[in-house]
Amino acid sequence: MSASAVLKLQKVGFTAEQVEALADFMDTQAASKADLGEAAHGLKSQIEEVEHKLSSRMDALEHRLEMEIGSVRSEMSLMRADARQTEQRIIIKLGGMMVVMVGVVVAIVKLLPGGHP
């Protein structure tokens, strides 16, 4: 407690014992600049630690996400290749069926009365 505060308290009727007791109480309750500095330093250290942990976790998540995206792209590429192969097989089968159908129609026409030999 400052000297001017003590004088002001004595002027309004506080006894020396009351002022001293109040000063002792305030000294135990009030934080000093050093206390505040220590608290600020502690908080800064904790914030830096949390930032470091979050950064590490974000890096790990980013890596996992990149791996998953790569895996999905690979699967999609394989699916496209399978789709092209399936499309080619269907076209070949349809072409074969058309050749057989033309052959069947020609054979039926030849077998019908009045068909060409």
C-alpha positions as CSV (number, residue, x, y, z in Angstrom):
1,M,0.0,0.0,0.0
2,S,1.4,3.4,-0.9
3,A,2.2,6.1,1.6
4,S,-0.4,8.4,0.1
5,A,-3.1,5.7,0.5
6,V,-2.1,5.3,4.2
7,L,-2.4,9.1,4.8
8,K,-5.8,9.2,3.1
9,L,-7.1,6.4,5.3
10,Q,-5.8,8.0,8.4
11,K,-7.4,11.4,7.4
12,V,-10.8,9.7,7.2
13,G,-10.5,8.1,10.6
14,F,-8.7,4.8,10.2
15,T,-6.3,4.0,13.1
16,A,-2.7,3.0,12.4
17,E,-3.5,-0.6,13.4
18,Q,-6.4,-0.6,10.9
19,V,-4.3,0.8,8.1
20,E,-1.5,-1.7,8.9
21,A,-4.0,-4.6,8.9
22,L,-5.6,-3.5,5.7
23,A,-2.1,-3.1,4.1
24,D,-1.1,-6.6,5.2
25,F,-4.3,-8.0,3.9
26,M,-3.9,-6.3,0.5
27,D,-0.3,-7.5,0.2
28,T,-1.4,-11.1,0.6
29,Q,-4.4,-10.7,-1.8
30,A,-3.0,-8.5,-4.6
31,A,-0.8,-9.9,-7.3
32,S,2.5,-8.2,-7.9
33,K,3.9,-7.3,-11.3
34,A,6.3,-10.3,-10.9
35,D,3.3,-12.6,-10.1
36,L,1.5,-11.4,-13.3
37,G,4.7,-11.8,-15.3
38,E,5.1,-15.3,-14.1
39,A,1.5,-16.1,-14.9
40,A,1.8,-14.5,-18.4
41,H,5.0,-16.5,-19.1
42,G,3.3,-19.7,-17.9
43,L,0.2,-19.1,-20.1
44,K,2.5,-18.3,-23.1
45,S,4.3,-21.6,-22.6
46,Q,1.0,-23.5,-22.4
47,I,-0.3,-21.8,-25.5
48,E,2.9,-22.6,-27.4
49,E,2.6,-26.2,-26.3
50,V,-1.0,-26.5,-27.4
51,E,-0.1,-24.8,-30.7
52,H,2.7,-27.3,-31.3
53,K,0.4,-30.3,-30.5
54,L,-2.3,-28.9,-32.8
55,S,0.2,-28.4,-35.6
56,S,1.5,-31.9,-35.2
57,R,-2.0,-33.4,-35.3
58,M,-3.0,-31.3,-38.3
59,D,0.1,-32.4,-40.1
60,A,-0.8,-36.1,-39.3
61,L,-4.4,-35.6,-40.5
62,E,-3.2,-33.9,-43.7
63,H,-0.9,-36.8,-44.4
64,R,-3.7,-39.3,-43.8
65,L,-6.1,-37.3,-46.0
66,E,-3.5,-37.2,-48.8
67,M,-3.1,-41.0,-48.5
68,E,-6.9,-41.6,-48.6
69,I,-7.3,-39.3,-51.6
70,G,-4.5,-41.2,-53.4
71,S,-6.2,-44.5,-52.6
72,V,-9.5,-43.3,-53.9
73,R,-7.9,-42.0,-57.1
74,S,-6.3,-45.4,-57.6
75,E,-9.5,-47.2,-57.1
76,M,-11.3,-44.8,-59.5
77,S,-8.7,-45.4,-62.1
78,L,-9.0,-49.2,-61.8
79,M,-12.8,-48.9,-62.0
80,R,-12.5,-46.8,-65.2
81,A,-10.2,-49.5,-66.7
82,D,-12.7,-52.2,-65.7
83,A,-15.5,-50.2,-67.2
84,R,-13.7,-49.9,-70.5
85,Q,-12.9,-53.6,-70.6
86,T,-16.5,-54.4,-69.8
87,E,-17.7,-52.1,-72.6
88,Q,-15.3,-53.7,-75.1
89,R,-16.6,-57.2,-74.1
90,I,-20.2,-56.1,-74.6
91,I,-19.5,-54.6,-78.0
92,I,-17.7,-57.8,-79.1
93,K,-20.5,-60.0,-77.9
94,L,-23.2,-57.8,-79.5
95,G,-21.2,-57.9,-82.8
96,G,-20.9,-61.7,-82.6
97,M,-24.7,-61.9,-81.9
98,M,-25.4,-59.7,-85.0
99,V,-23.2,-61.9,-87.2
100,V,-25.0,-65.0,-85.9
101,M,-28.4,-63.4,-86.5
102,V,-27.5,-62.4,-90.0
103,G,-26.4,-66.0,-90.7
104,V,-29.6,-67.3,-89.2
105,V,-31.7,-65.0,-91.4
106,V,-29.7,-65.9,-94.5
107,A,-30.2,-69.7,-93.7
108,I,-33.9,-69.2,-93.2
109,V,-34.3,-67.3,-96.4
110,K,-32.4,-70.1,-98.3
111,L,-34.5,-72.8,-96.7
112,L,-37.9,-71.2,-97.5
113,P,-39.6,-72.2,-100.7
114,G,-38.5,-70.0,-103.5
115,G,-35.3,-69.1,-101.6
116,H,-32.1,-68.8,-103.6
117,P,-29.7,-71.8,-103.7
